[in-house]
Amino acid sequence: MYGENMKKLVLMISVIIFLFGIFLIIYIMPRDYEKEYTLNDFIINEKYIKDESAYYFSFNYKDNLFEYVLYTKYSNKRNLINNINFIEISNGYCFIPESEYLSMIPLCKVNNVITDYHLISELKGKIADSYYKKALSLDKNYKSISINNLNNRKYLIWNYKSFYYIDNNITKEIKLFSSDHYQIPLATKINNYLFIPDYDNEYKFSNVYSININNQKISKWNLKRDIYYESRILGVRDKSIFLIDEKEEVLYEIVTHKEKLRKIKGQILVDDEFIKTDIKDIINKKLEFETKSLFDYKLIDGKLYKIFNETKILLSSKEVTNIIDNIDNEVYYISGDTLYLYSELKGEVKLITNFEWSFNSDNMIFIY
């Protein structure tokens, strides 16, 4: 009898532990949710997006909407904003959403334009110094290039027949071609490599190069098929580059890690799903891959903005001519002859100056 009761007790304890374990997993596991609440004069929409590992917030203040995305660790808490620090400034205002679990930046509106707080000199001194992360200056030169800051990145800079490789420790030239080539529109960054056709051939190519950014070594391989330069890169997916030969009306997948080329049926990647698409539509409508994102960076009347669903934030007071890349919530762009970076804590940072970029920066800079 005693033994039977012990078995029942052990079984009951095991069931309780199992159920508690299930509850704990469900409780702490990240999951999508959305909540709306009011704090002072702000209506706050709080959302966690599991697929993006990000929080999305919107702050409605007297019919003025501000949006913000924060990539950070998931919390099982809700109503994460517990205070709004409101700061009045000339011709506008700023506010800082405060939380025990999240760190957020000041959000500002000046002259009816939502503006990055680094552009507001009056704000400095009214908020903590921790909101301003200073970028270190390198102040060195290589060839005709002036280097102010590299943001701990690696760069390949096109020099018409070769690349300059630049990182914090190395500057070197990677020689490729015998003739100058002012445009290299098919050069494509993929993972830790750069893919580039053999532009020394005229009209079409079959040989391609890939440069390993980690050791700067070049490999050359043959596609076993001629492709016309009247081609266009649709996008990159995993380890493949998708290229359409518009002259031959053929779509190819270049499987770079296997150094192979294969002809495929018409298709376009939209939000991680391939959609069957007529080849002529891809060509005539200039279609390309569309990637899902919570925000984007765009040029509007020569100014750089961060674009959300319904709002846009002015990031730079400079005239910007070209967006080069965005990596890890930072955007790289050209103003005049200089490459700049914008990040949330550093603001605008001057990186590299090259006179050639004042008139030619399209597909000339690759950042890793």
Buried (B, 14 or more C-beta within 10 A) or exposed (E): EEEEEEEEEEEEEEEEEEEEEEEEEEEEEBEEEEEEEEBEEBBBBBBBBEEBEBBBBBBBBEEEBBBBBBEEEBBEEEEBBEEBEEBEBEEBBBBBBBBEBBEBBBBBBBEEBBBBBBBBEEBEEEBEEEBBEEBEEBEEEBEEBBBBBBBEBBBBBBBBBBBBBBBEEEBEBBEBBEEEBEBBEBBBBBEEBBBBBBBEEEEBBBEBBBBEBEEBEBEEBEBEBEBEBEBBBBBBBEEBBBBBBBBBEBBBBBBBEEBEBEEEEBBBBBEEEBEEBEBEEBBEEEBBBEEEEBBBBEBEEEBBBBBBEEBBBBBBBBEBBBBBBBEEBBBBBBBEBBBBBBBBEBBBBBBBBBEBBBEBBBBBBBBB
